[in-house]
Amino acid sequence: MSVLAPTPSGLALKSPGCRDAPVLKERGQREVFCGLTGIIWLHRKMPDAFFLVVGSRTCAHLLQSAAGVMIFAEPRFGTAILEEQDLAGLADAHDELDREVERLLSRRPDIRRLFLVGSCPSEVIKLDLTRAAERLTQRFAPRVAVQNYSGSGIETTFTQGEDACLASMVPDLPSTEAEQLLVVGALPDVVEDQLLGLLRDLGVPSVKVLPTRTADDELGIGPNTRFLLAQPFLGDTAAALSRRGARHIPAPFAFGEEGTTEWLRAAAIEFAVDAAVFERVTAAPRARARKAIAAAAETLCDKSIFFFPDSQLEIPLARFLARECGMRPIEVGAPFIHKGVVGSDLDLLPYGPTLSEGQDVDKQLDRCRAARPDLTVCGLGLANPLEAEGLATKWAIELVFTPVHGYEQAGDLAQLFARPLRRREALRL
Ligand code: SF4
């Protein structure tokens, strides 16, 4: 039996990583969706859940336009609209909320988990949704568990909605002494199945996922729970799990062949998987991923890239694009840089780009225009103006909505960045 090495030779850096690089911290105007957006992918992961936004017509419009054409006969999210009299304090918003929830749950026996989602208006009038969730839980338990979190744009950027949602569930999970690996984050089902299949093939004993697909899926947390984050924006959830005694396994995120291998390797080391088994399980998908990435890397190699802060995927993606596709990151902006979460990716990201945290959008636009990157990754609001100025852009939100984790998606991930460069090249001809 041979033991897996924590620092495989394949990961030797040619230059120092970015863990200790200086970070430009900005606190100005920012251009990013609010945390309500997470409902669009969370409701697909939890088919027995309902997300009730307590907000305004603006919140309802955001959700409907972000959800696009997904009009269901029985939708799994909606908005309890705070009218003017609620906002002016003339009506008891708690009574109205109770009435709406009662109406919803009597009409929809399929709902087992109800999330009351706070918004800017509910925060401004200081509507206490924690108290509302406790009151409603008492009323509807055990059929429905009612939880609350904030998706408000005052407090959250768009991927933080998922973090807040998952973190809200952790305190209510039962305790367990079982030894288990918990994969944390809402991945598309196909990706989740692939990664769980690989962990099973490696022989990791008991693998669970947060969020569970249904309320009836058993999940406990305890001192023998070790967890791997699937997404780099889950800092609050990681803290909540740690408070329950679970232990975080630091790892690069599963983007690209290298990222996926190192993510799996971190779990394999933790659960003492034999090196030969690891090699046997990962060799074929690694080779497939490398081949798929190579097809796109021809377009990406030596091209410069500039990340505006948006989804918090920026650092792991910059690591993937620099190391596996040969791109040159100029600036890597992220809404937050949590070294406890993205430290392993920072270690691997070659030293050189400006790391920026937070945003002052005008200053950052000036830096971007001065750098004239080959590709700019940014939010929808900035993409069109930058395209008009002759810069190729990639919408950051697409990276959250598209399956991009794991070996089988590594080629698609690289192609997502190659496509805008090819399109711009074709327009030039
Ligand atoms: S939560 Fe705030 S930022 Fe988000 S849609 Fe509602 S009002 Fe707008």
Boltz pocket constraint, residues with backbone or C-beta under 6 A from the ligand:
constraints:
  - pocket:
      binder: B
      contacts: [[A, 34], [A, 35], [A, 36], [A, 55], [A, 56], [A, 58], [A, 59], [A, 60], [A, 62], [A, 118], [A, 119], [A, 120], [A, 121], [A, 151], [A, 152], [A, 153], [A, 154]]
      max_distance: 6.0
